[in-house]
């Protein structure tokens, strides 16, 4: 069997496996919780919502409310956030040509955290419940555009300069966040720390649907750019010879990453390593072709966050762990494994 046929078979198998696991994870997340709901009731409630009469639908209004007010919005938010972060990571790795790149490199996470902390400390929450989300999104987008603007010179952007600028902006954001924590009261300080750790608790339909729309639109846009990413992987000079405007592609890609990541973290806080782990894992399985890589990353990211949120709700009885804590526990060792693998491949270690 040829290499191309093997990769095509892997993609087909991976697609089926991810789809099945995602359905199982979503159903399990809807069933498991402090309020008992059967799988038949979940399916029946969904069928009734789309106009299909069934005897499986729950008769108890409390069960119906638990599903449609609490669990379903949370699941939709998990799907949207996972998709957005994984696709953003895949785009970052395509733009930088480095499997260790992730959205935080361009300062979006640090900017979002600084914006959210500013809203909390200054009391801007009095102007509405979306204040944190709006300022977090604005902070992430602003930090990303600042990194890109500073690193651009003579009509070109050097990747190394952009990475170094991102480190500087991340350091500045961390210093600003530390200052806000220092001047904040105890309640504001606790709220900032909790937001940084990430949580899907209290997700609302209007928030979840907004993030879902941005995640789906961003994924479609990234897939539309997949062929250009494939050409860019041949090298910037070759890409220019083949008619690719590398600078424009890089600019719109970074803006896309900022939009996806900013929308994701605005409502749920910082969730680390999703944009690093998922695309790299998908690339190891199905190869570097970006169209299939982006689609599988979107599904894999959604699956990861749904499972992580389920574990966050159930691992400790009567309490909920921060979802960012769980993703970091998985992503940290995976990141070190990637570094080890890359160093061994380059002959850096014996």
VENZIRA-V518464 format. One record per residue. RES is the residue in three letters. PHI is phi in whole degrees, -180 to 180 (* if undefined). PSI is psi in degrees with one decimal (none if undefined). NEAR is the number of other ideal C-beta (glycine too) atoms within 8 Angstrom. Layout:
RES/PHI/PSI/NEAR
RES/PHI/PSI/NEAR
This chain:
UNK/*/133.3/4
UNK/-71/163.0/5
UNK/-61/-41.3/5
UNK/-65/-41.7/6
UNK/-66/-37.8/8
UNK/-63/-44.3/9
UNK/-65/-40.0/11
UNK/-63/-40.4/8
UNK/-66/-42.3/9
UNK/-61/-41.8/11
UNK/-63/-42.1/11
UNK/-64/-45.1/8
UNK/-65/-44.3/8
UNK/-62/-41.6/12
UNK/-60/-44.5/11
UNK/-66/-44.9/8
UNK/-62/-46.4/8
UNK/-63/-41.8/12
UNK/-63/-44.6/9
UNK/-65/-46.1/8
UNK/-63/-37.5/9
UNK/-66/-43.1/12
UNK/-62/-44.9/8
UNK/-63/-43.0/8
UNK/-65/-42.6/12
UNK/-64/-45.7/11
UNK/-63/-43.0/11
UNK/-64/-41.4/9
UNK/-64/-34.9/14
UNK/-73/-28.7/12
UNK/-83/-44.2/10
UNK/-80/135.9/8
UNK/166/-178.6/10
UNK/-67/-27.6/2
UNK/-104/118.6/7
UNK/-70/128.8/4
UNK/-136/134.0/13
UNK/-84/155.8/7
UNK/-58/-37.3/7
UNK/-63/-39.0/7
UNK/-67/-37.5/13
UNK/-63/-50.0/13
UNK/-63/-43.0/11
UNK/-63/-38.9/13
UNK/-66/-39.9/14
UNK/-67/-41.4/8
UNK/-64/-41.5/12
UNK/-65/-33.4/11
UNK/-66/-29.2/7
UNK/-97/10.4/6
UNK/91/14.8/5
UNK/-102/112.2/6
UNK/-68/138.3/5
UNK/-154/150.3/9
UNK/-82/-7.0/4
UNK/-78/-21.8/8
UNK/-61/139.6/10
UNK/-68/140.3/10
UNK/-90/-21.8/3
UNK/-77/121.4/6
UNK/-64/-26.3/5
UNK/-66/-40.7/7
UNK/-64/-43.9/12
UNK/-62/-41.2/10
UNK/-68/-39.7/9
UNK/-61/-37.2/12
UNK/-74/-50.1/15
UNK/-88/-17.9/11
UNK/-99/-31.7/6
UNK/-113/-57.3/10
UNK/-80/-47.4/12
UNK/-63/-44.5/9
UNK/-60/-36.7/14
UNK/-67/-39.9/14
UNK/-66/-43.2/12
UNK/-62/-40.3/13
UNK/-63/-41.9/16
UNK/-62/-43.0/15
UNK/-62/-44.7/14
UNK/-68/-45.8/15
UNK/-65/-45.0/15
UNK/-61/-42.8/16
UNK/-62/-48.1/15
UNK/-61/-46.9/17
UNK/-68/-40.5/18
UNK/-69/-42.0/18
UNK/-66/-41.1/17
UNK/-60/-40.7/16
UNK/-65/-41.3/18
UNK/-64/-39.1/17
UNK/-66/-42.5/16
UNK/-59/-44.8/16
UNK/-66/-32.7/16
UNK/-70/-42.5/12
UNK/-68/-41.7/14
UNK/-89/-13.0/10
UNK/64/30.8/8
UNK/-137/121.7/6
UNK/-69/-7.3/9
UNK/-98/3.2/11
UNK/-77/148.5/11
UNK/-154/164.2/11
UNK/-56/-31.3/14
UNK/-64/-16.2/11
UNK/-60/-37.5/10
UNK/-92/14.5/16
UNK/85/5.5/16
UNK/-66/-39.7/17
UNK/-68/-43.1/14
UNK/-65/-41.5/15
UNK/-65/-40.4/16
UNK/-65/-42.7/18
UNK/-63/-41.2/15
UNK/-65/-42.1/14
UNK/-64/-43.3/15
UNK/-65/-43.2/16
UNK/-64/-38.6/15
UNK/-62/-41.7/12
UNK/-64/-38.6/14
UNK/-72/-46.8/14
UNK/-70/-38.2/11
UNK/-83/-1.5/6
UNK/76/20.1/5
UNK/-70/-9.5/10
UNK/-61/-21.4/10
UNK/-65/-18.2/4
UNK/-88/-1.6/5
UNK/147/158.5/5
UNK/-73/-18.1/4
UNK/-92/6.3/6
UNK/-61/-44.9/11
UNK/-61/-46.1/12
UNK/-63/-42.6/10
UNK/-65/-46.8/10
UNK/-71/-33.5/13
UNK/-65/-44.2/16
UNK/-63/-44.9/13
UNK/-64/-39.9/10
UNK/-64/-43.0/15
UNK/-65/-44.9/19
UNK/-66/-42.9/13
UNK/-62/-42.7/10
UNK/-63/-40.5/17
UNK/-65/-45.9/17
UNK/-65/-34.3/10
UNK/-64/-44.9/10
UNK/-60/-46.0/14
UNK/-66/-42.3/13
UNK/-65/-42.7/7
UNK/-69/-35.1/7
UNK/-82/-6.3/12
UNK/-92/131.6/8
UNK/-150/137.6/8
UNK/56/36.3/3
UNK/76/8.5/5
UNK/-135/157.6/7
UNK/-124/116.7/12
UNK/-82/132.0/8
UNK/-61/-42.4/8
UNK/-62/-43.8/6
UNK/-63/-39.6/10
UNK/-64/-40.9/13
UNK/-65/-43.0/10
UNK/-66/-39.2/9
UNK/-64/-39.1/11
UNK/-61/-39.7/12
UNK/-62/-42.5/8
UNK/-65/-44.2/8
UNK/-66/-38.1/15
UNK/-62/-40.4/12
UNK/-65/-42.8/8
UNK/-63/-42.9/9
UNK/-62/-39.7/14
UNK/-65/-38.7/9
UNK/-66/-43.0/8
UNK/-63/-40.1/10
UNK/-65/-40.7/13
UNK/-63/-39.6/8
UNK/-64/-42.9/8
UNK/-65/-37.0/13
UNK/-64/-34.9/11
UNK/-68/-41.1/6
UNK/-89/-10.3/6
UNK/-76/154.0/12
UNK/-74/173.1/5
UNK/-63/-40.9/6
UNK/-68/-41.9/6
UNK/-66/-37.8/10
UNK/-64/-42.4/10
UNK/-64/-38.6/8
UNK/-66/-39.6/9
UNK/-65/-46.9/16
UNK/-62/-43.2/9
UNK/-63/-41.0/10
UNK/-65/-39.2/14
UNK/-64/-32.0/10
UNK/-76/-20.6/12
UNK/85/133.5/16
UNK/-162/142.6/13
UNK/-98/5.7/13
UNK/-63/136.5/6
UNK/78/17.0/4
UNK/-63/136.4/12
UNK/-110/158.2/7
UNK/-59/-45.5/7
UNK/-65/-33.8/6
UNK/-72/-46.3/12
UNK/-63/-42.0/14
UNK/-69/-35.1/9
UNK/-63/-48.1/9
UNK/-65/-37.3/16
UNK/-64/-43.2/12
UNK/-62/-44.1/8
UNK/-66/-40.2/13
UNK/-65/-44.6/18
UNK/-66/-45.9/9
UNK/-62/-42.1/8
UNK/-65/-37.8/14
UNK/-65/-42.7/13
UNK/-62/-42.9/8
UNK/-64/-41.0/9
UNK/-66/-41.8/13
UNK/-64/-35.8/10
UNK/-64/-26.3/6
UNK/-93/2.5/13
UNK/-58/-43.2/13
UNK/-62/-38.1/8
UNK/-67/-36.3/10
UNK/-65/-37.6/12
UNK/-61/-41.6/12
UNK/-70/-38.9/11
UNK/-62/-29.7/15
UNK/-64/-18.1/10
UNK/-77/-9.3/8
UNK/117/147.4/7
UNK/-60/-42.8/7
UNK/-65/-44.4/6
UNK/-64/-38.1/9
UNK/-63/-40.4/13
UNK/-66/-39.4/9
UNK/-65/-27.7/6
UNK/-91/9.5/8
UNK/93/12.8/4
UNK/-91/126.8/10
UNK/-82/94.0/5
UNK/-62/-42.8/10
UNK/-65/-43.6/9
UNK/-65/-41.8/7
UNK/-61/-42.9/13
UNK/-67/-41.6/10
UNK/-62/-52.1/10
UNK/-67/-30.6/9
UNK/-68/-42.9/13
UNK/-67/-39.3/12
UNK/-63/-41.3/10
UNK/-62/-42.5/13
UNK/-61/-43.1/16
UNK/-63/-42.0/14
UNK/-65/-47.4/11
UNK/-64/-49.1/17
UNK/-69/-42.1/17
UNK/-61/-43.0/16
UNK/-65/-38.2/14
UNK/-67/-47.9/16
UNK/-82/-15.1/16
UNK/-61/-37.5/15
UNK/-102/-19.9/10
UNK/-120/-4.3/13
UNK/88/-172.5/13
UNK/-79/124.0/12
UNK/-124/107.7/14
UNK/-87/158.3/11
UNK/74/-8.5/13
UNK/-63/-44.9/16
UNK/-70/-13.9/17
UNK/-94/-49.6/15
UNK/-71/-51.0/13
UNK/-64/-53.2/17
UNK/-61/-38.0/15
UNK/-66/-41.1/12
UNK/-64/-43.1/9
UNK/-63/-38.8/14
UNK/-65/-36.7/12
UNK/-65/-29.6/5
UNK/-88/-45.8/9
UNK/-115/0.1/12
UNK/93/-178.7/9
UNK/-91/-1.5/7
UNK/-60/120.8/10
UNK/-75/-26.8/14
UNK/-63/-53.3/10
UNK/-70/-32.4/10
UNK/-64/-44.4/16
UNK/-66/-42.8/15
UNK/-66/-46.3/11
UNK/-67/-33.7/15
UNK/-65/-39.6/15
UNK/-60/-46.9/13
UNK/-70/-41.8/13
UNK/-64/-38.9/13
UNK/-65/-42.5/18
UNK/-60/-44.0/15
UNK/-62/-44.6/13
UNK/-60/-45.3/14
UNK/-71/-37.1/18
UNK/-62/-45.5/16
UNK/-67/-42.4/9
UNK/-63/-40.7/13
UNK/-67/-38.2/13
UNK/-61/-44.1/12
UNK/-66/-38.5/10
UNK/-61/-32.4/15
UNK/-84/-20.4/9
UNK/-120/-18.7/6
UNK/-62/-44.2/6
UNK/-108/119.2/6
UNK/-65/130.3/3
UNK/77/7.4/3
UNK/-145/165.5/5
UNK/-128/122.4/8
UNK/-78/148.4/10
UNK/-64/131.9/12
UNK/-67/-31.1/16
UNK/-63/-30.6/14
UNK/-65/-43.9/11
UNK/-67/-43.6/12
UNK/-66/-32.7/16
UNK/-71/-36.0/10
UNK/-64/-33.9/8
UNK/-83/-44.3/11
UNK/-72/-34.0/13
UNK/-59/-57.8/9
UNK/-60/-35.7/8
UNK/-64/-39.7/11
UNK/-63/-43.0/12
UNK/-64/-36.2/8
UNK/-65/-38.7/8
UNK/-64/-43.9/12
UNK/-61/-43.9/9
UNK/-62/-45.1/9
UNK/-64/-41.6/8
UNK/-69/-39.4/10
UNK/-67/-40.1/9
UNK/-65/-40.4/9
UNK/-66/-32.6/6
UNK/-88/-1.9/6
UNK/80/17.7/5
UNK/-73/-28.9/5
UNK/-120/150.0/6
UNK/-80/none/1
